[in-house]
């Protein structure tokens, strides 16, 4: 019966969107509802073993699994909503290149703009990590495959429809913090193009 249906909250839609991915401040209506209901949303997600993270300075919010230090009794019995994704060498390399691009962009303190990089520029950076004898057509194909994977993870999105520009999404800062960059750079430099695996990302 209709009377038995649960009463939806103002933040119900926001909760669903957070479970689907990152919420950005560009979506004004959803973002404002989120900021007005942080306490309720935090309490809701805590009940299902998730932590709400709101970074107002970057205009983004997302949910993540609890760390070992945050976990309480019974947490290990809950099914995990998010699983770590093992990235290949190429995907990890691309993540580092994009993260560096985002860092440089932020240092310029450009307001109300998006961090967009052209595919041709990315290819130039990408090629420097591989032997010069590598086939350029294959290099571009590998780069595009890595971009597609990072697009699935929400790290990048196509910019301008059919253009070759890619927007670097701010969630990459959370998934690949600056403190982890040097470690990854060292690993990439050590293994060159020979490594088949890279880092784990949730």
N, C-alpha and C positions, 0 to 999 in steps of 0.2 A: 504494500500500500504506500501511497505517496507520503503519508504522515510518518512512515517509518524511515524515510530517506534521511541521511545525515545532513546537517546544516553546513553549507560551505562557507568558509571564512573569506574575508576580503583578500587574504593572502594565498588562497588555495591555488589560484592560477600561477602565482609566482613560485610556489613550492614545486609545482609540476615542471615549470620551465627550468628551475634549478636542477631538478633530477635529470633533465634532458641535456643540460650543458651550462655554459656560462651565461650570466645575465649582465649586460653592459648598460651603462648610463645613457647610451644613445636612445634606448627604448624608454623614453621619459616616463610614460604612464606606469609601466611595470617597475621601473627603478624607484619611483617615488613611493609606490605601495610597499616595496621591499624595505626601504629606509624607515618607513613608518611602522613596520612590523618585525623588526629584527629580533626582538626578544621572543615573540611568539614563534617565529620561524626557527630560531635557534633551539628552542625547547622541543619543537616538533621533530627536527632532524636528530636531536640527541637521543630521542626515544628509539630511533631505528639505527643507531650506531654511526651517525654521520655528524660532521662538524661543518657549520656554516662559516664561510670566510667572506667578509665584506671588506674590500679595499677601496675606500671612497676616493683616495688620492688618484687611483688609477681608473676609477669609474667601473669597477667590475665586482661581481660576487659569484661564488661557486661553492659547491659542497665537496667534501673529501672524506675518505675513511679516517678513522681515528688512528693516531700513532700508538705505539706500544705504551708509551708513557701516559697517554690519555685514556686508554682502554680500562674499563671497569669490569667487575665480575659479570660473567655471562656474555661478554662481548664476543668471545671466540665461538659462541654457538650460533651467532647471526650469520646468515649468508652475506657474502660481500658483493656490493653493488658494482664497485669499480675494481678492475684488475689491472695490474701493472702490464704495460705493453713493451715487449722487447723490440727495440729499434735496431735496424741494420746499421752497418758502418755509414752508409750513404745517408740514411735518414738522421742519424746522430750528427753527422757532419753538417747537414743542412740546418738542423736545429741550432747548432752553434753559430753558423753564419747569420741566420735570421735573428738570433738573440743579440749578437753583436750589432746588427743593423738597428735593432730596436733601442739598444743602449745609446748609440750615436745619435739617433733621432731625438731621444729624450734629452740628451745633453744640449741640443740646440734650442730646447725650451720652446718648441713650436706649439702654439695653443690652438685647440679646436681643429687639428689636422689629423690625418691618418698616416701611419708609417707604411709607405708603399715602396716596393722595390721591383724593378723591371726584371723579367726573366733573363734577358741578355746579360744584365749586370751580375745576376746570381751565377750564371753559367761561367763567366770569367773568374769569379771567386772560386767556384766549384772545381774548375779545371786545374787550378794551381795545386790541388791536393792529390792529383793523379799523374802518372807518367805521361810525358808529352807524346808518347807513341799511341795513346789511346785514341780510338776512332771518335771524331767529334760528333757524328750523328748518334752514336751509341751513348756518348756522354750526355747529350741533350735528352735522349730518351730516358736515361737513368735519372737525371735530374727531375724530369717531369713526373716520373713514377714516385720519386721521393716526395715531391710537392703534393701529389695526390694523397699519399699516406698522411702527411701532416695536415692536409685539409680535412681528412676524416677525423683526425684527433682535435680539430678546432684551433690549431696553431696558426694557420693561414687561411685566407679566403681570397677568391678571385676578385680583382678590383676593376670595375668598369666594364662588366659584361664580357665582350669578346677580346678585350685587350690582353696583353701579356704581363700586366702588372699584378702583383700579389700584395695584399695587405697583411702585415705581421700583426697578429692579434695579441692583446696584452696578457692573455692567460699564459703565454709562453714564459713570462717573467716568473709566474708561480711554479710552473712545471720545470723550469730550468733557471733557478736562481743564480745570481751573479757569483755566489760563493762556490758554485759547482762548475762554472765555466772553465777556470784554469785547469781543473782536474781533467775535464773532458778534452781540452786543447792538448794537454800533455799526452793523453791516451791516443788521440788522433794522430799526433805527430810521431809517436812511437810506432804505431801499427801501419801508418800510411794507408794505402788502399787494400791491404791484405786482410784486414779484419772483417769477419762476416757478421759481427754483432757489435752493438754499441751500448747505449744506456737503457735503463728501465724508466718508463714514464707512465704515470697513472692516467 
